[in-house]
Amino acid sequence: MRLAIPTATVLLLVAGNARAQGTDPAATPMTAQDMPSAGAPRTDETAKRKIWHVGANVETHHLIRQSDLQGYASNKHVNYYSAYAQIDPTKWDYIRLSAGVYQRFLVDPGETGFRSSDIGLTYKRTVSLPWQLDVYGAARISAPTSFASEKESLITAPSARLGVTRKFGTLTTSIEGYGVYYVTRYHEMQGGAANPKWYAGFGPEIEYGMPFHKPLSVGASAMLNWSDSQEVEQSANVDPNASRTGVVGDRTFVTQPVQQSYGGEVYVRYTFPQIVGIDGDFTVAYAQGDSTLGSSSWMHDGVGHFYLFWRESSQVYAALTARY
């Protein structure tokens, strides 16, 4: 028996912490691997600065709840493996090339369960301001190498982020805004569903390093997002000139309504000391929704909902990152 797997459900699993290194699910135009913590070094550099870096990340995600979702089977467990190569022209800039592969355990016959994510090229710039503020901005362009992008006829998905960070001793606070625009060949993906048009949102994050052991920290983040879909035509046997509208109960919308979503997470992180030039960290988290996809829908087709521990996106995950 072939099991149909909703793309969104798979992507919700592989997307994780807004700050976790290496997260780059198939339909995620910009990921945390492309956007590590903004704070550039404020101390003078006395040693020769290394201008290149490489890194790798392994993540495992597990849904807290699972059931048949509108007749579809869903993955309860997904792994994600990613890597990047980076050049730092200055201590305030970097250019990074990243890619990844995710592994599902519920697949159609003949599939291995492994699928690649989109390859991304990111440029980031950080600027230090008075009052111990760091402001950063980043732009990313993607290559459509993922299965989801192929189904969406995606050409590329340019995206941007802008954020500000401030430290208060061992407490780091930040807020970030982000936006994505999807460039596709067709308005519909394979199967007839509307392709995404744009995605935007913002959210705060705090992380507290333990005074008694600074490598150990706890943190939390939240996000609020909006998204829109491309307008598609009804099938020819209905009305080839009619635009597909959103209908919920007795409410009808002239065009597809903008959707609103939310999410958040809490996490514990341990940062390892550098050994022979290699450092890294280990993160364990509970996440509801996703910082990039905003999987828990608040406003769907004009009707408000609130989900807590939603079975499609409520998950625990662990991430191990190594950098050289």
N, C-alpha and C positions, 0 to 999 in steps of 0.2 A: 504493500500500500504506500503510495506516495504521500508525503506529509507536506502540505503547503505551510511555509513559514513566513509570517509577516515581516517584511524588512525592518519596519519600525521597531518591532519587538527585539530583533537581534541588535540593532544599533543602540537601543536603550541600555542593553546590558554592557556593551563594550565602551560606552562613554562613561567617564567617572569624574573624579575630583577636578575642579577647575584649576587646581595647582599641581595635581599629580603629574610627574614627568611622563611623557611618552604616550599620552592618550590620543589616538587618531583614528576613530571609527570611520567606516566607509563613507558616510554621508556628512561627516563633520568637517566643514571648511577650515576651521582653525581649532587647534587643540592645545591642551596644556603643555604638550611637549614643545610646541612652538612658542608658548608663552610662560616661561618659568618666572619665578619671583622677580619683581621689578628692581629691587634694590641693587644698584651697582656699588662697587666698593668706594667708600668715602675716605679711606685712609690712603696715604701716599704709597705708591708701589716702589719698593726698594729692590726687588728681584726682577729679573728679566721676565716680561709678560709673555705668556703662552698665547699665540694667536689662533690656535686651532683646538677643537675639542671633538670628541665622539662620545656617544652614549647609547645605552640600551635599556629597555624596560620590559618587564614581564608583569602582566596583570591577570587576575582571576576574579570573575564576577559571578555572583550567585543570587538569583531571585529569591526573595523571602516567601512569596506566594506564587502558585502556578495553577492554572486550570485551562480548559479549552476556552479560547478567546474567539468568540463568534465563529466557531467551527474550525478554527485553525489550531494546529499544535504549536507550542512555543518552546524555545530553548530555555531551560532553567539555569544552565551553567554555560559560560562562554569565557575563553581565554583570549588574551590579546598580547602580541609580541611586536615590539617596535624598536627602531634604531634611528639615529640621526648623526649627521656630520655638520660641523659648524666652524665658521671662520669669524674671528673678532677683529675687524679693522682697527677699532679702538676699544678701550675698556667700557665705552658707553654704547657700542653698536655690536650687532652680530647679524650674520647671514646664515641661515640654517636650512638644510635639506633633510626631510624626514619621510619615513615610510613605515608601514606596518602590515601585519597579517593577523586576522582573528580566526579563532578555531571554535566551531560549533559542534555540538554533540548530538543534534537532532537534524538530520539532513535527508535529502531525497536520495533514492537508490542511485548508486554510481558516483555520488559526490564524496569527496574526502573530508569535508567539513572545514577545510582551510580556504579562506578567501582574502585577497589583498585589500588594503585600504588605499585611498587616494594618496599619491605622492604630493608633498607640499614644499614650497619654497617660501621662506619667511625672512623679512627684514625687520629688525627691532632697534629702536633708539630710546635710550634712557637719559633724562636730564635731571640733575640735582638742583633743587631750589632751596631758598631759605626755610627756616623752621623744620629742618630735617625731612623735607618732602622730596620724594622721587616721583617724577612724572614720566610715563613711558607710552610709546605708541608703536604699533606694529601693523604691517600689511602682509598679506599672504595670498599667493596664487597657487592653484592646485591643478594637477594633471588627473584626468578621469580614468584611473586604473582600477577602480573598485567595481564589484558586481552591481552595486546599487547605482553607481554613476552610469554604467552601461545601460541599465534599464531605464534610467531617466533621460538618456541621450544628452548627458551633461558634457558641455565643452570645457568649462572651468567655473570655479566659484570664488571670485575675489572676495576677500574679507579684510576687516580692520578691527583693531582694538585700541582703546585709549584708557589708561588707568592712572591712579595716583596711590602712592604707598607712604606710610609714615610709621616710624618705630617709636615706642615709648618703653625704653628699657628692653625687656624680653618680649614685649607685646608688639606685634606687627599688625597694622590695620590697613586695609586697601578697599578701593571701590573701582569697578571696571565697567565700561560700556563696550559693546561689540555689535557688529553688523555684517551680514553676508548677502551677496546678490548672486543668484544662480543663472548662469548663461547656458541655455539648452537649445538643442536643434528643434525640438517639438514641445508643444504645450502639455502633451500627455505622455506619461511613462507607459511602458509595455503593460497591457492589461486594462488601460483606459483611465486610470486615476490621474488627477491633475498633478503636474510637476510643481515643486516649490518655486516660489518667485523671489522672496526675500525673507530674511530672519534677522531680528534685532532684539537686544535686551541689555540689562545691566544688573549688577549685584555687588554686595559688600562681602568681605571676608576678614576674619580675625584669626590670628595664630599666636599662641602663648607658649613661649619656651620656659620650661620649668627652671626656676632659679637655682634649685639644688642640683640640676643636671641639664644643662642647656641643650644638649643634643636631643632630648626628649621634649616633644611639644604636642599640644592639642589645638584643634582649630574647628571652625565652623564657617560655612558659606551659605548664601542664599541667592536666588536669581529670579527675575521677572522678565518674561519674554513675549514677543509678538511675532507672528509669522503670517505670510500671505501665500496663496497658491495662484498659479496661472489660470486664466480663463480658458475653458475648453468647450468644444462644440458637442451638442447632443448627437447621438447616433443618427445616421441619415434616415432611418425608417421612423424616427420620431419627428424631428424638425431640424434639418441641417443648418438653419439660420438662427436657431435658438441658443442662447448662452445658458450654460448649466448654472442653476441658481441654488442657493442654500435654503433648505426647507426644514423646519423643526416645528412639529405640531401645527399650529395655525399661523406660524410666522414664516414669511417668504422674503428672501433677499434678492435684490436685482442682480448682484454679483456675489461671488463667493466671499463670505465675510472674513475679516481678519481674525485669527485665532490668538488667544492669550493663554499663556502657560506659566508655571512656576516650578520651583525645585529648590533643593538645599541638601546639605550634608554635614555630618560631624565626623571628625577623624582624629586619629592618634598617629604621630609620625616620629620615627627615630632616625637621626642623621649619623651616618658612620664616619669615623675619622679617616683622613686620607692616608693610604698606604701605597707606597711606590707609585704615587701620582694618581691613584684611583680612589674616588670617594663615591658616596651614594646615600640612599635613604630607603626606608621601608615604611609603608603607610597601610593602615587598616581603617576602613571607613564604613559607615552606613549612609546611603544616598537615597533620596526620594526625588526622582526626576534626574535631570542632567543639566549641567551648566551651559552646555552648548545647544543641545536639542530641546531642552525644556519639556520633558516628556509628560509631565503631569498637567493635563489640560484644565485650565480654569474656565476659559470662555470658548465653548465649542459651538459653532454655528449660531452665535448670538445668545446661547443659553449658558448660564453660570453653573459650574459644578465645583465641588471641593473634594479632593481625594487625599486621604492619608493612608500610608502603607498600601498604595495602589499596586495590584498584582503585576502590572506590566512594567513597573519601573522601580518598585521598592526593592533595594538590593543591598547586599554587603559585598565589599571587594577588598582585595589586598594587592598592593603594587610594590615591586622591588625594582629600584633604579640604580644603575651603575654609570659613572661618568669618568672619562679620562682626559 
